[in-house]
Amino acid sequence: MKPSGNVPGKPRLFDQVRDVMHIKHYSIRTEQAYLQWIKRFILFHGKRHPSEMGEAEVSAFLTHLAARGNVSSSTQNQALNALVFLYRHVLKKNLDGLENVTTAKKPSRLPVVFTRDEVRRVLAHLDGLN
């Protein structure tokens, strides 16, 4: 079945997503991002309809993003949020069992400003006048 195949009397999947997002007052940018993630998810699974899939397929997609897609943790999290929204608010299904998803690594960040103690420790290792 196509990702937004027509069933007589039922709106297409992407129209349903848009309708729910408008009701919940999501921003247009969030709508665009979520629709792109939903589309990528559907294409990743050979154009299967999300109602035919569940936790295993969501987990496989998110793991693929982290392992092979080299996405950042925030990007992977946005994809997860889009799919949770789709299942919870549009398809009325809960996604349980996503514990085994390989998560993207968060980059280690250097502090912007040293604490007083850190400055003291650095200065304690210095020798000389220059």
Beta strands, then each sheet from edge to edge (+ up, - down):
end
